[in-house]
Each structure stands twice: as C-alpha cells, then as structure tokens.
Amino acid sequence: MKKICLVLFAMALAGLPLWAGGSGEAGGAAATGPVNMTFGSSQPPKGGFMGEMAFKFADYLKEESKGAITVTVHHSGALSNNERELLEMAQAGTADFAMGATTYILGWSPSMKVFDLPFLFESVDHFRKVTRGPVGKIMEDECAQHGVILLGQILPGFRSIFTASKPIKTIDDLRGMKIRSMESPVYIEMFKALGMLPTPMPSSELYTALQTGVVDAGENDPASVVSWGWIDVIKYYMLDQHTISSNIVVMNKPKYDGLSPDLQKAVRSASVRAVDYQLDYIVGAWDDCLKQIRAKGVTVVELSSLAPFQDRVKFMADQYDKEIGKGVVGMVRDAAKK
C-alpha cells in the first residue's frame, strides 16, 4: 500500500488525473471513448514468459475498440516490481490493468490455490481447458467480489528448483536447503514435504537473496529464470516440474463497469486474443530459455523419473480439495481427460 500511495502522490504532483478513464466512472454515464488506460507489469517489454503480450493487448484493444481505448504499458516494474502491489493497484484503481502471479490474490480467489498444487496440471492445453471452463468462471466470480475483473490467465511454464551453488541431482539433495517460496500456504507445505526450509519472499528479492546466501535455492519456470536475471546467479537447475506458474490479467472493476457495452466487449475480445498469443508463444519460449540457461554454464538436470517427488506430495491434492471446495480439484482432473 505504501507503493500505491507514492504512485498517487507522484501522479498528483504531475497534475495527472487519478483515473485515466475519462467520463466513464461507475455511477455516471458509460464511457464510449476516447479512453486512456494504464497496464502495469513487472516483466520486460519482450521475451521472458510474456513475449510482447502486454503490447499485443494494447494493440488488440485499440483495434477492437476502433481507436476509442489506448493503453500505455508500464513494463519492467516501472510502477512496481512487486506483483502483489501491481494487482492491488488495479484493485484500487491507480492502474487500470495489471498482471501478476495468482498466489498473491488467494485472498480474493481461494479457488486459485489449485494452481499451486503439485503435479496436477499436465500441459498448456489442459491449462487452457481449465481456465476457460467452469473453474475459470468460479475464479472470475470470486475476483469480481473484490473489485477486479479477471480478464485472462496465462501460463509462464512448469516450475523447477534451482540453486546458487549446491549440486542437486536427486530429491535427497534438497534436504535442509533454504528455498525462496511464494507466499502461498500450498507452496510452503510442499517444500516442507520435500525436506526443504521454505522462506517466503517476493520474486524481486530473490536475486540478492541468492547472492548473499539468505537462501540456497529458488524455483520457477525457465522463462522466468531468464527474465528475472536469476540465470546470472545460479549453478544448477533440476527439472522436477513440481507445479505450473499461473499469472492473471485483471482490470479495475469500477472502470470496466463504467465503459459502454461495446467497449466492455472490446476489452474482453482483446484479452482473449492476448492470452491466446501468450499460450502459443510460451511453448517455444521454454525450449529457447533452456538453451539460454545452459549457455550461461548452468547445469540443467533432467530427471529420469518424477515419482520420488510425486510420492512425497501426493497427499496434498486430496487435502486441499476440501479446503478449496466447489469441486475445483475434481474439475481440473476431469479437464485432463477431455
């Protein structure tokens, strides 16, 4: 919230309106254009796991709205490197659109805990079916109750463990290692089950934490390893693929509600196109990023079997099925069969 207040203060000093949406405030006449909006992202303008998705979205929205909506993309953490703060900015209305990891909004959408469960998702196609089916609708409804419109969900990749210096080749090598964890109870419990010592912290702090020895290890998908720069401070990357990364694109709900029906439709259409772009892009990006990781001299360990890892954490899906509720875990499993 401190970051949000600083952004508001800076905007006020610059004489900028605190809402860039023109006349379409909730409760007033619906905005039909022109509307200028902002998109906040921690990721670089291209490459990584997003490619050029944010800019594609801006282009698509301008096209779908026939020029009525223009979007300025604030990339590379220009508004904040902390994705929780970016998502809260969208909720508060200090940014119109924002992107960040689902783990930061579990308070808004408890069903999104399903993305943190180990070894539950099988492929990009499986992810697409889940997020565009009944499970995605449940999550959208949950987010709406907290002042944001869930426009789409993207897949940075399958997450694996890396270390700054300690060799890792088997599950036994993980015992006693301090690992940076997302602020998710599911992740914390998973790493404890693997014999590790989880230390919750934002992604933006991991680079320095690895350099200084605050943690021994981290974990993420190949594209994120490259885009966050961890590629420069790690020595081993073991492809255990324990979970997926799931990121969301959200919009401030009052601003969405203040748009005319035609512009709301334009926002939805542009979002679908941008998400499709990212899901198609990421498949090739995984292989490209692994090549970059190897080229940096990082030892990439490919496991002959994931069974030892799966056995340690297989209790978690059934345990969290009850907590998540709404039949979400079962629907995710069923989607893999379709």
Residue pairs with C-beta under 8 A, 6 or more apart in sequence:
1 88
3 79
3 80
3 82
3 85
3 89
4 85
4 88
4 89
4 92
4 94
7 79
7 80
7 89
7 94
8 18
8 94
11 17
11 18
11 94
12 18
18 93
18 94
19 25
19 93
19 255
20 35
20 36
20 37
20 38
20 96
21 31
21 35
21 36
21 37
21 96
21 255
21 258
21 259
22 31
22 33
22 34
22 35
22 36
23 29
23 31
24 30
24 31
24 32
24 35
24 255
24 258
24 259
24 260
25 254
25 255
25 258
26 254
26 255
26 257
26 258
28 258
30 258
30 259
30 260
30 261
30 263
31 258
31 259
31 260
31 263
32 68
32 260
32 262
32 263
33 65
33 67
33 68
33 69
33 263
34 67
34 68
34 69
34 70
35 65
35 68
35 69
35 70
35 259
35 263
36 69
36 70
36 71
36 72
37 69
37 70
37 71
37 72
37 96
37 97
37 255
38 71
38 72
38 73
38 74
38 79
38 95
38 96
38 97
39 54
39 57
39 58
39 71
39 72
39 73
39 74
39 95
39 96
39 97
39 98
39 99
40 74
40 78
40 79
40 80
40 86
40 89
40 90
40 95
40 97
40 98
40 99
41 50
41 54
41 73
41 74
41 75
41 76
41 77
41 86
41 98
41 99
42 76
42 77
42 80
42 81
42 82
42 83
42 86
42 99
42 100
42 203
42 204
43 49
43 50
43 54
43 75
43 76
43 99
43 227
44 50
44 75
44 76
44 227
45 52
45 54
45 55
45 73
45 75
45 76
46 52
46 55
47 226
47 227
47 285
48 223
48 224
48 226
48 227
48 285
49 154
49 156
49 157
49 221
49 223
49 224
49 227
49 245
49 247
49 278
49 282
49 285
50 99
50 154
50 156
50 227
50 278
51 277
51 278
51 281
51 282
51 285
53 154
53 274
53 277
53 278
53 281
54 73
54 75
54 99
54 274
55 73
56 273
56 274
56 277
57 71
57 97
57 249
57 270
57 271
57 273
57 274
58 70
58 71
58 72
58 73
60 269
60 270
60 273
60 274
61 69
61 71
61 266
61 267
61 270
62 69
62 70
62 71
63 270
64 265
64 266
64 267
64 269
64 270
64 273
65 262
65 263
65 266
65 267
65 270
66 266
68 263
68 266
69 263
69 266
69 267
71 96
71 97
74 95
77 204
79 85
79 86
79 89
79 95
80 86
80 89
81 202
81 204
82 202
82 204
83 99
83 100
83 101
83 104
83 202
83 203
84 100
84 104
84 183
84 202
86 95
86 98
86 99
86 100
87 98
87 100
87 104
87 105
87 148
87 248
87 250
89 95
89 98
90 96
90 97
90 98
90 148
90 250
90 251
90 252
91 108
91 146
91 147
91 148
91 250
91 252
92 252
93 252
93 254
93 255
95 252
96 251
96 252
96 255
97 151
97 249
97 250
97 251
97 252
98 249
98 250
99 154
99 247
99 248
99 249
99 250
100 247
100 248
101 182
101 203
101 245
101 246
101 247
101 248
102 109
102 112
102 115
102 116
102 153
102 246
102 247
102 248
103 112
103 115
103 116
103 182
103 183
103 184
103 187
104 183
105 112
105 143
105 146
105 248
106 112
106 113
106 184
107 146
108 142
108 143
108 145
108 146
108 148
109 139
109 142
109 143
109 146
109 150
110 142
110 323
110 324
110 325
111 135
111 138
111 139
111 142
111 324
111 326
111 328
112 139
112 246
112 248
113 184
113 185
113 186
113 320
113 323
113 324
114 120
114 135
114 320
114 324
114 328
114 329
114 332
115 121
115 243
115 244
115 246
116 182
116 184
116 186
116 187
116 190
116 243
117 186
117 243
117 316
117 317
117 320
117 329
118 190
118 242
118 243
118 309
118 310
118 313
118 316
118 317
119 241
119 242
119 243
119 306
119 309
119 310
119 313
119 314
120 243
120 317
120 329
120 332
120 333
121 127
121 130
121 243
121 244
121 332
121 336
122 336
124 155
124 279
124 282
124 283
126 335
126 336
127 153
127 155
127 244
127 246
127 279
128 279
129 335
129 336
129 338
130 136
130 331
130 332
130 335
131 139
131 152
131 153
133 331
133 335
134 331
135 328
135 331
135 332
135 335
136 150
136 153
138 326
138 328
139 150
139 153
140 149
140 150
143 149
143 150
143 248
143 250
144 150
144 253
147 252
147 253
147 254
148 250
148 251
148 252
148 253
149 250
149 251
149 252
149 253
149 256
150 248
150 249
150 250
151 248
151 249
151 250
151 251
151 267
151 268
151 271
152 248
152 249
152 271
152 272
152 274
152 275
153 246
153 247
153 248
153 249
153 275
154 246
154 247
154 248
154 249
154 275
154 278
154 279
154 282
155 244
155 245
155 246
155 247
155 278
155 279
155 282
156 220
156 221
156 223
156 224
156 245
156 246
156 247
156 282
157 221
157 222
157 223
157 224
157 244
157 245
157 282
157 285
157 286
158 221
158 241
158 243
158 244
158 245
158 286
159 219
159 220
159 221
159 241
159 242
159 243
159 244
159 245
160 219
160 220
160 221
160 222
160 237
160 238
160 239
160 240
160 241
160 242
161 168
161 174
161 179
161 217
161 218
161 219
161 237
161 238
161 240
161 242
162 217
162 218
162 219
162 220
162 225
162 230
162 234
162 236
162 237
162 238
162 298
163 177
163 216
163 217
163 234
163 235
163 236
164 210
164 211
164 213
164 215
164 216
164 217
164 233
164 234
164 235
165 216
165 235
166 173
166 177
166 216
166 217
166 236
167 173
167 235
167 236
167 299
168 174
168 217
168 236
168 238
168 301
169 238
169 301
170 308
171 194
171 195
171 240
171 308
171 309
171 312
172 195
174 194
174 195
174 196
174 217
175 195
175 196
176 195
176 196
176 197
177 196
177 197
177 216
177 217
178 196
178 197
178 199
178 214
178 215
178 216
178 217
179 191
179 196
179 197
179 198
179 199
179 215
179 216
179 217
179 218
179 219
180 198
180 199
180 200
180 201
180 205
180 206
180 209
180 210
180 215
180 217
180 218
180 219
181 187
181 188
181 191
181 198
181 199
181 200
181 201
182 200
183 200
183 201
183 202
186 316
186 320
187 198
187 243
188 198
188 200
189 316
190 242
190 243
190 313
190 316
191 197
191 198
192 198
193 312
193 313
193 315
193 316
194 309
194 312
194 313
196 217
199 209
199 214
199 215
201 209
201 215
203 220
203 224
203 228
206 215
206 218
206 228
206 230
207 228
207 229
207 230
207 233
208 214
209 215
209 218
210 218
210 230
210 233
210 234
211 233
218 230
218 234
219 242
220 228
220 230
220 245
221 244
221 245
221 286
222 285
222 286
222 289
222 290
222 293
223 282
223 285
223 286
223 289
224 230
224 245
225 231
225 234
225 237
225 289
225 293
226 289
226 292
226 293
231 292
231 293
231 296
231 298
232 296
234 298
235 297
235 298
235 299
236 298
236 299
236 301
237 293
237 298
237 299
237 300
237 301
238 301
238 303
239 300
239 301
239 302
239 303
240 303
240 306
240 309
241 306
242 309
242 313
249 271
249 274
249 275
251 267
256 264
256 267
259 267
290 300
293 300
294 300
317 329
320 329
321 328
321 329
321 330
